[in-house]
Amino acid sequence: MSDAPPLRVAVVGASAGLGRCIGVGLAKKGARVAFLARRRDRLENAAKEAGSGAAAVACDVTDADACQRAMTAVVEEFGGLDALVYTTGVGVLAPLTDVTAEQWGNLFATNVTGASLITAAAAPHLAANAGSAVYLSSLSASYSAPW
């Protein structure tokens, strides 16, 4: 058994799906996991499933101030941050001719700007611990005909 302190991880997009699965899996392997997403009730359920040491932190990644507050809360709770896992992502499953500017704006705000804002908030804490950031995306577009 290792005497190393547990890994402190913030999983973004962790209220459901892949993010929740990753967060719970990391917690079951001994990591301290902060579950981040917009819906607090789902986050609390995920943190409860993960077990003691997990935290639920509400955060809208499209809001820079919310990202800063969330990272501050995680670092205060865990005493630092070793890793960030970004699983948040939105897509529009429609023919290109039917996608609106508003839908493109939401997609970009979440998938690009959100990833940037939460990373900027986490970066000083990750740097202090020689931490890492991991970003997940889908290859589903590679396996289907173009819309």
C-alpha distance (Angstrom), angle and dihedral (degrees) to the residues before:
residue distance angle dihedral
M1 . . .
S2 3.79 . .
D3 3.78 123.7 .
A4 3.81 90.4 -152.5
P5 3.78 114.5 121.2
P6 3.80 115.4 -106.4
L7 3.78 118.4 -87.1
R8 3.82 111.4 -101.2
V9 3.80 110.3 -141.2
A10 3.80 134.7 177.9
V11 3.81 111.5 -155.7
V12 3.80 112.4 -164.4
G13 3.78 117.8 -155.8
A14 3.79 88.8 27.9
S15 3.80 101.7 140.7
A16 3.81 93.0 90.1
G17 3.77 145.7 -6.1
L18 3.77 122.8 13.1
G19 3.82 94.9 -7.2
R20 3.78 93.0 54.2
C21 3.81 90.9 46.0
I22 3.81 91.9 50.6
G23 3.80 92.4 46.6
V24 3.80 94.4 49.2
G25 3.80 90.9 44.5
L26 3.81 92.6 51.5
A27 3.79 91.1 47.9
K28 3.80 91.6 50.4
K29 3.83 87.4 54.3
G30 3.81 90.6 54.4
A31 3.82 104.1 -92.3
R32 3.79 122.3 135.8
V33 3.78 102.8 -122.9
A34 3.78 130.7 -163.0
F35 3.80 111.0 -159.1
L36 3.82 110.5 -148.3
A37 3.80 128.6 -172.0
R38 3.79 138.6 109.7
R39 3.83 101.1 -89.7
R40 3.80 109.3 74.9
D41 3.83 95.8 -170.4
R42 3.81 91.7 57.4
L43 3.81 90.8 44.6
E44 3.78 91.9 52.8
N45 3.81 90.4 51.0
A46 3.81 91.0 49.4
A47 3.81 92.2 48.4
K48 3.81 90.2 48.6
E49 3.82 90.3 51.4
A50 3.82 90.1 48.9
G51 3.79 92.1 55.0
S52 3.77 136.9 -135.8
G53 3.74 116.5 -11.0
A54 3.82 93.9 36.2
A55 3.79 121.1 116.9
A56 3.81 134.1 -157.9
V57 3.81 113.8 -142.0
A58 3.80 119.7 178.1
C59 3.80 112.9 -140.2
D60 3.79 136.9 163.2
V61 3.81 103.5 -153.2
T62 3.81 91.5 -156.0
D63 3.83 89.4 66.5
A64 3.82 114.7 75.3
D65 3.81 93.6 -159.2
A66 3.81 91.4 50.1
C67 3.82 89.4 51.7
Q68 3.81 91.5 52.1
R69 3.82 92.2 47.1
A70 3.80 91.4 48.5
M71 3.80 94.1 50.9
T72 3.79 90.8 46.5
A73 3.81 89.5 52.5
V74 3.83 92.3 48.5
V75 3.80 93.4 48.7
E76 3.80 92.6 46.2
E77 3.83 90.5 49.5
F78 3.82 96.5 45.2
G79 3.81 102.1 27.3
G80 3.80 91.2 -120.3
L81 3.78 143.7 -7.5
D82 3.80 128.7 -102.5
A83 3.80 102.5 174.3
L84 3.78 143.8 14.4
V85 3.81 120.9 -156.2
Y86 3.82 114.9 -167.4
T87 3.79 111.2 -160.6
T88 3.78 97.4 151.6
G89 3.76 114.3 119.5
V90 3.75 140.6 145.2
G91 3.76 130.0 -161.0
V92 3.75 137.3 -176.9
L93 3.77 114.2 -128.4
A94 3.78 99.6 -160.8
P95 3.78 138.3 98.9
L96 3.80 110.1 -77.9
T97 3.80 90.6 -117.0
D98 3.83 89.6 60.7
V99 3.82 98.9 48.5
T100 3.80 113.6 107.0
A101 3.79 129.3 -143.0
E102 3.81 88.2 -114.0
Q103 3.81 90.8 56.0
W104 3.82 91.0 49.0
G105 3.81 89.4 48.5
N106 3.80 92.4 52.6
L107 3.80 91.7 46.4
F108 3.81 92.6 50.6
A109 3.82 93.2 43.2
T110 3.79 92.0 54.8
N111 3.79 103.4 33.5
V112 3.81 100.0 38.9
T113 3.79 112.5 13.5
G114 3.81 93.3 37.3
A115 3.78 92.5 51.0
S116 3.79 89.1 50.0
L117 3.81 95.5 47.3
I118 3.81 96.4 48.5
T119 3.81 90.9 44.2
A120 3.80 91.3 51.0
A121 3.81 89.2 51.6
A122 3.81 92.1 48.0
A123 3.82 98.2 40.0
P124 3.82 99.6 86.5
H125 3.81 90.8 49.1
L126 3.80 93.1 46.1
A127 3.81 90.8 47.9
A128 3.80 91.1 51.3
N129 3.82 89.1 58.6
A130 3.83 100.7 32.9
G131 3.80 85.1 -111.1
S132 3.77 132.2 169.1
A133 3.79 138.9 -131.2
V134 3.80 122.9 -146.1
Y135 3.80 125.0 -166.0
L136 3.79 123.7 -164.3
S137 3.77 126.5 -156.1
S138 3.76 137.0 168.5
L139 3.77 129.3 -103.7
S140 3.79 92.1 -162.7
A141 3.80 91.7 110.4
S142 3.79 88.9 60.6
Y143 3.80 92.0 60.4
S144 3.77 101.4 48.4
A145 3.77 137.1 68.7
P146 3.81 115.1 -95.6
W147 3.79 114.3 -94.5
